[in-house]
Amino acid sequence: MTVAPRGLTVAPGYAERVEERIEAQVKALPAKPGVYIFRDAGSQVLYVGKAKSLRPRVRSYFQASADTRHAIAQLPARVADIEVIVTSNEVEALHLEQCLVKRHRPPFNVRLRDDKSFPYILITGDHWAPQILKHRGAQSRPGRYFGPFASAGAVGRTITALQRAFLVRSCTDSFFESRTRPCLLYQIRRCSGPCTGEIDFPGYTELVREATEFLSGRSRLVKEQLAHEMERASAELEFESAALYRDRLAALSAIQSQQGINPRTVEEADVFAIHQEGGYSCVEVFFFRTGQNWGNRAYFPRAEKSFTPEEVLGSFLAQFYDDKPPPKLILLSHQVEECELLASALSIKANHRVEINVPRRGEKKELIAHALTNAREALGRKLADTATQARLLQGLVTTLGLPEAPKRIEVYDNSHIQGTNAVGAMIVAGPDGFIKNQYRKFNIRSEGLTPGDDYAMMREVLHRRFKRLVTPPADGAKVRADDDSFPQWPDVVIIDGGRGQLNVAKEIFDQLGLGQVALLAVAKGPDRDAGRETLFMPGREAIKLEPRDPVLYFIQRLRDEAHRFVIGSHRKLRKKDIREAGLQEIPGIGPSRKRALLHHFGTLKEIERASVADLGKVPGVSAESARRIFDFFHARPG
């Protein structure tokens, strides 16, 4: 039986006509490779799949005797239309399938939730003296990128060790060009000093080549070369040079010793292990490059509870490498379907042979076991957090008198300094905790705004947020959330403030007819003392919770996260304005003092970091001016 979506009236004979149309569509399908898309009666995408031969593959879903997976047993009953895209081969179909899954996020597909980009190490290629730095985002700057690393901390530790080993600079180009004498990094032997000619061009190029070789996977060769040079220098009684090579070798060894596990027989590989429990799946990923552990990260993909580990892992793997280069070796905890097809697709993407296998013995098997242990522990923590979150949401129901546990909570806060660089922010929480890909910031745009008018700022933020939800776009396009499984409309809106902010929010909600959303304002206690907050709701007396009440802790955590996010957004906006306007915004700092400051420190960022004492050392800058400059950069936003 074909099921119509909720809200649609089903005419007599509707199901029969749909089944006839589906049968006709299946018969007309070509026996060629391609992608098929199942849609419901409302044209929403239910499932995207690929096939070596479209006709038999699609027909298998609608055969009564078909041995289908439990996860998609209910799928045929909801299909009202089938769309197919023929491709040249099965590899092309695999790529297209993942693109469509990423675009439509169908409910019957495994969906990778990954709102964080991976950090990389970049050795720049647009300067005669290349720089080594951490990079995240689009790889548009010329140079060599190495990664991915699981965390920014792993990148920072590796760069520090690489500086000690290869003495490659990490300073910005503007800082480099302004130097007249070597900086502190040269003095502590973490830079070779190319800025002031302490090393010549060929010598520095050789250091960059060695660093590139090491990060490219030829770490043993680089170590052998350094050891040979150390022995040569020692034999020729050049003990100072020999000591330098010794220190560089020790720095390379430190890179590996800082990591948890470092395989002896695996130079470059990604390790994937999956564990399922309580209807959830956790995929733990370890990154190994140049024989080093570059960190690990846990993922919790969305999938039907009846999907097997092999099914989840296979779909996860195809989506995982959509925006990142695959290594030469991929180790899995479970054998996935179409392993050879996936390896062929990744090999084409990477321009080198990619091998995928499930190790049965030896060190590779130990790596899988280690990853499985981490996956099991990560999922255990996830389940514990989910249970705790459910109890807190239920406590919120009791405290605030809500009809049911909220699925989406939005928290709003504003930040500014005497009305300048005003910004509002919204953070979102739900049953799984904070939903960071739903966070939003609002640059305050009202021209007639009185500086520091918090009520007017809150009024603008709330009006912009909810006016967009209430009023559909002029072109008729649907307003959708970033994750279609997560609701767009909040059940509870929390405002940082007291009765005044609550009245502003209620005024906006009354104008837009949003009576179904619960409103809550959280006022700080006396002297901003945490634990003594007062809660305000429309039409009710003020609520005071006990200082150790778990619900109060939960509300504080929501408010503090909103405050953290809005302060960060404000600082980014303010720094941008400072860089655009220069130092002229500071009273008493004219062009001459600006030039003196820039000549002394090199960059605006270094001026911002400087202490009052350091600022006072600049020629022409008095103690009073130094204090004024310092206060300008370190003023506390409201």
N, C-alpha and C positions, 0 to 999 in steps of 0.2 A: 504494500500500500504506500502510495506517495503522500507525504505529509506536507501541508502548506504551512508557511511561516505564521507565527502568532500575529494576530491583528488583521489577517486577510480572510475574507469570507469565501468559502469554497463552494463553487457552483456545482450543481448536480453533474456527475460524469467527469469532474475535473481530474480525478486520479486516473481514470481509464484513458483519458486523452493524453495525459502526461506519459503514461506507460507506453502508449502506442508511439508517441513521438520519440521517446528514448530508444525503443526497439528499432525504429526506422533510422535513427542517427547511428546506432551501433552497426547496423548492416552496411551503412554507407561509408564507414571508416576505412581508410587505406591500411594495408598491411605493411606499413613503413615505420621507421623510428620517429619518435616525436614526443610531445607533451600533451596530456589531457587535463582538462579543468572541469570539475563538477561544480555546478551552481544550483542553488535552491530556487524556489519560486519567486523570491525577491531579488534574484540575480546576484546574491552574495556568494563568494567563492567558498566552497566547503572543503575541497581537497584538490591538490595539484600532484600529479604523478608523471612519471616518464615510462616509456616502453620501447623495447626493441622492435616490436610490431604492435601497432596501436589497436587493431581490430580484436585479436584474441585477448589482449590484456584487458581492454575495457569490457569486453563481453563477459569475462570471468567474474566481474563484480555482480552481474545480474543473473547468473545461473543459480538455480535453486540448490544444486548439488555442489556448488563451489566451496572449496575448503578455504574460506577467507579468514583473515585474522579477526580475533574478537573485537579489536579496537575499531574496525571499520564495518562490523556486521550491520550496524544501523545506518550506515552511509547510503546504500542504494535507495532506501525508503524516502530519503530527503532530497534526492537528486531530481531536479526538474529540467535541467538542460546540460548538454555536454559540449564543450568547446575543445578543439584540438589544434595543435600547431605542429606541422610536419617539419622535421629537421634532416640534415644531410646524414647524420650518424648518431649513434647512441651517446657518444661523449658530448656532442653539442646539445643533445636533449638533457643531459645531466646538468650542464651549466644553466640552461634556460629554466629548468625546474627550480633550481635554487634561487634564481633571480625572482621568479614568480612567487615562491614561498616567502621570500623576504619582503616583497611588495605587498602581497595580499594577506599574509599571516592567517592562513586557513585553519579552522578549529581542529581538523582531523590530521593535520601535519604536525610533525615534531618541529618546534620553533625555538631557535637559539635566542636567548635574551642576553644581549651583550651591549651595554650602553657605555663601555669604556674602551678607549683605544689603547693599544699597547705602546709603551715607550721603547725607543730605539736609541742606539748610539750612532751619531753622525760624525764622520770625518769630512769636513767641508771641502769643496772643490772649486770655490770661486775666489780664492785668495792665494797669493804665492806662498804664504805660510799657513797651511791648513790648520783648522781649529777642531778640537774634539769636544762634543757637547751632547747633552741629552736632547732627544727630539720626540715630539708626539704630534700626530696629525698627518696632514697631507705631505707626501715626500716630494715637495716641489723645489727645494733648494738643491743646487748641484752638489754632488758629493757621494760618498759611499755610506749606505745605511746597514747597520748590523743589529739583528734582533730576531724575534721580539723578546723583550724581557718581561717577566711577570709583574714587576713593580718598579716604581721610580727609585726606591731604595736600592734595589739590585743594580740599577744603572749607575747610581751615584757611587756605590762602593767599587764597581768595576772601573769607572772613569778615574777615580782616585788612584787605584792600583796601576792603571795604564799610564797615568801621568808619572808615577814613580819609575815605571819600567821603561817608558819611551820618551819622556820629557817633552810631550807634545802640548802646546799651549791650549788653554781653555777660555782665555779672555775674549771679549767681543772685539770685532774689527776696529771700532772707534777707540776703544781703550788701547788696543795694540798700536794704533797710529799715533796716539798722543804721548807715548812713553819716551822719556829722555834718559831714563836709567832703569835697570832691571827691577822688577817688582819682587814682592816677598816670595812668590812661588819659585823664582829662580834661586833665591837665597836658601830655600829649604830643599832644593833639588827635586822640584816637581815640574820644572819647565827649563828648557834649554836656552831661553832668552833670545829668540830670533828677532824680537822687536828692536833691540838695541845692538844687534850684530854680534852677540856673544857666541853665536854659532853661524857658520856660513850657509848659503843656500843648499849646496850639495849635502852637507852634513845633516841639515834639518830634513831634507827630502828623504834621506836614508832612514831617519827615525820614523817618519810618517809611513814609509814603505814597510818597516818592521811591524808597526802597530797594525797596519792593514792586513799584513800576512797573518799575524796572530789572531785577529778577529775573524779572518776568513777560514779558519780551521787548520792552519798550518802552525799550530803552537809549538809542537815538538821540534820542527825545523828551526824556528826562531830561537828556542832555548838552546839547541845545539850550536847555533851560530854564535850566540852570546857566550856560551861556555868556552867555545874555541877562542874567541877574542880575549876572554879573561885569561886563559892559559898563555896565549901569545904575549899579552901585556906583562904577565908575571914573569915569563921566561926572559923578556927583554928588560926586566927590572923597572918597568913602568908601573910602580905599585899604586899610584893614585888612579890611573886608568883602570887597573885591575880591580881596585876597590869599587869603582863606579859600575863596572860590569857585574860585580858580585851583588851590589845593591839592586841592580835592575833584575837580575835573576831571582833574587829573593822576593821582589815585588810581584813577579809573574807567579811564583809559587803561592804567594798570599792570595791571589785571585781565586785559586782553586781551594785553598784551605778555608776561605770564608764561606764557601758554599756547603750545603748539607751533605750531599753525596755527589761524588765525582767518578763516573765510570771509567774504567781503564780501557775498555774495548769499544766504547761508543763515543765517536767524535761529534756527530751531529744527528740529533733525533728529537722528535716530539713523542711523548708517552701519554696515552689516553687510557684511563681506567674508569669504569662505570659501576656504580652501586645503586640498587633500588631498594626502597623500604617505605612503607606507609603511603604508597601511591605517588611518591616523589622519585625522581632520578637525579643523581649527582655524577657529573663527569669531571674528574680531576685531570688536569693537563700539566705535565712537566716539560720544561724546555731545556734541552742540552745542546750547547754549542761549544766548539773548540775543546771538547772534553770537560766542560764545566756545566754545573747546574745553574741556569739563569733564572730559576724561580719556578713557581707553580701557582695555578689559579683554579678555583672550583667554580663550576657552572651548574645551574639548575634549569635545564631546558623544559619548556612546557610540552607535555605529551599526554596522550590518553593513558590512563592507569594500566590498561591491559597491554600496552606496548611492551615487547620483550627488550631486554638490554641490548641485544644485537640490532634490533630495529631502531632504537633510540640512538645508539652510538653511530650507526651508519648514516642516518640523516644529519646528526650533529656534525659529523666529520666533514660532510660535503659543504655545509653552511659555514663551518669554522674557517675554512681557507678561502672564503669568498673575497676577503679584503686583506689577506696577508700571504706572503710567500711560503710554500711548504718546504720542509727540509728534505734531505736525501732519504731519511729513514723515518717511518711512522710505526710505532709499536702500540698494539692494542691488547686490551684484556679479554675481548670477545671477538670471535670471527664474525665479520659483517657480510651481508649479501653484496654481490657484485664488487668484490674487493679488487679484482683486476681492472674493471671499468673505472673505478674511482682512482686507482693508481695511474691509469693511462691519462685521465683527465688532469690530474695534478701534475703529471710529468709534462704535459703540453703547457700548462700554466707556468711552471717553473723553468722551462727550457733545460731541464736535466732529469735524469731518471729518478723517480720516486718509488721507493719500495715500502709496501705495507705488509706487516706480518704479525702473527700472534706467537711470541716466543714460548718455547716449551721447557727450556733448561738454561742454565748458565746465568751470567750477569744480567742479561736482558730480562730474563724471567724475574730476577730479583728487583729490577726497576719497576716492573709491572706490579709485583707484590707490594712494594713501597707505595706506589700510586694508589692501589686499591685500599690500603690502610688509611691513607689521607682522604680518599673519597668517602669511606665509611664514617670517619670521624666528622668530616664536614657536613655530611647529611644528618648525622646525629645532632650536631649543633643547630642545623636548620630546623629540624623537627622540634627541638626544644624551644627555639625562638618562636616558632609558629604557635606552639601550644601556649607559651607565655603571652604572646600578642593576643591570642583569642581570649584569654582570661582578662586581660586589660581592657579589651574592647567591650567585653560583657560587663566589666565593672563600670565603664563609661555609660553603658545603657542604664544601669541602676542609679548612678549618681545624677545624671542629667535627665533621666526620665524619657529616654529615647524609645521608639517603638521596636527597634531591632538593632543588632550590632552593626555599626557603620562599615560600609565597604570602601568608602573613600572619605578621608578627612583632609581638608585644606586649611593651612595656617598662613596668615598674612602678617607682614611686618614692613616697616619703612625705615630708611636710614638717610641721613643728610648731615651736613655741617653748616649750621646757620642758614639753612635753606638751599645751599649750593650742592650740586651733583646729587639731587634728590632721586632716590630709586626705591621702588617697592618690590616685594618678592613674595612668591607663593611656594610653599613646600607641600608635598602630598604624602600621606601615609595610608596604609591599608592593612589587610590581614597578614601580609607578608613583610610588614615593616615599611620603611621609607621607600618610595617609588621615585628614584632620582631622575629618571628620564621624563617625569611629568613636572618637574620643577620649572617655574617661570619667573623671569624678572621683568619689571615694568619701569622704564625710564620715564620719570614724571615730565609731562609735556605741557601742562597748563601754563599759559603765559601770564595770566593775572594772579598767579598764586602768591600769597603772602609768604615770605621766607619763614620757614619753620612751622607752617600751618599743617600739623599732623592730620587734622580732620580732613582738610581738603585733599591731602595726598591719599589718604585711605579711601576717600570718596572716588577719586579718579581711578585708583587701582581696581576697586571692586566693580565700578561701572564698566570699565574696559573688559574685565574678565567675564562678567556675566552677560553683558550686552551681546557679546559674540556668541554665547551659547543660546541665548533666547532668540536672536535674530539670525536666520540662516544667511549665508553669503548671497550676494546679488546674482552670481552666476549659477546658483542652484546646487553648487557642490556641497557635499555633506561635510559637516564638521565632525572630525573623528579624533579619537585619542591616539596617542602614540602606540598604545597596545590595545587592540580591539577587545581583549578579554578583560580589560579593566574599565570600570564605568567612567564616563565623562563628568557626570553630575555628582557633586559632593553630597553626602548625607549630613555632615557637620562642617561648619566653618568656624575657625577659631581666630580671634583677633587679639593681637598684643596691645592691651590697653584697658581702660576702665569703662565706666558707663557712657562717657562721651563718645568713644570709638564705637561702642555697641549701638548707640542711637544712629550714628552715621551709617553703619552697615544695615540696620533695620530700615532706614529711609531708602537706601538703594534697593533693598530686597522688595520693599512694598511697591516701589515704582515699577519694578520688573515682574511683579507677581510671583515671587519665589517663596511662598509661605511654607513649602514643604521642606526647606533646608533649616536645620537647627543651627542657631547662632550662639556663640559663646565668646565672651571677652575675658581675658586673664590679666588682672591688674597686679602689679608687683606689690610686695609687702612693704612696710615701713623700712626706710633706708635700703630699699631694693633687696630685702632679705628673702632669699629663697626658702620656701617652706611656709611662708605666711601670705601666700597669694590669695586674692579674693576673686571668685568667679561670678560673672554676671550673665544672666540670660533674660530675654525679653519677657516682661510680665511676671517675673519671679523675684523673690527676695534674694539678696546676695548670698552666695554659698561660700562657706569656709570649711575646708577639709582639714583633718588632722595632719600635722607635719609629716608623719610617717605613712600616710595613706598611699598605697601603690598607684591608685588612680591619679593622685596629685603628682607623683613622680612621673607618671606617663605624660600628663599634660605639660609638665615642666620640660620634659625631653622634647616634646613636639615644638614648644615655644622656643627653646634654645637652638634647635636645628634651624628654625626659620630665622632666628637672629644671626646665627653663623652664616647662613646663606646670603642674607641681605647685606651683612657687613662686608663679606667678600665681594659681592657685586658692586657695592658702593666704592670700595677701594680700587677695584679695577677701573671703574668709570673715572674716578678722581685722578688716578695715575695717568690715564689716557689724556685727560684735560691738562694735567701738569706738563706732560711731554709736549703737547701741542702748543701750549702757551709759553713754555719755557719758565724761566725764573722771574719774569717781569711781574707775575702775580704777587710776589712777596713785596710788601711795602718797604721802600728804601733800598731795594736791590735793582740797580740800573745796569746798563750794558757793560760798563767797565768791571763791576764786581762779578757780573755773570761770566765774562770772559776769564777773569782771574780764577773763579771757582772751577770752571770747565778745564782750564789749563792745568790746575793743580790736581783735580780728581779724575779727569778724563771723560767721565760720562755722568749724566744726570742721576743714574741709578747709584753710582758711588757717592754722589753728594747726599742722596737720600739716606744712605747707610751710615754716613759719617756722624761722629759724636760732636758735641758742642766744642770740646777741646780741639778736635781735628779741624773743625770749621774755623776756629779762631786763629789757626796757624796760617791761613791764606792771606797773602798781602792785601791790605785794604779792607779786610773784614774785621770789624771791632767785636768785642765780646757781646755787645748788645745785638749786633747784626747776626752773629753766630747763633745766639739764642732764638732770634726771630726766625731764622732759616730752619733751625731744628724743630721749632714748634709748628711751623707750617707743614712739614712733612709728617709729623707724628701727632697731629691733633686727633683727638678721639671723636669718631663720628657718633651722631646721636641716633 
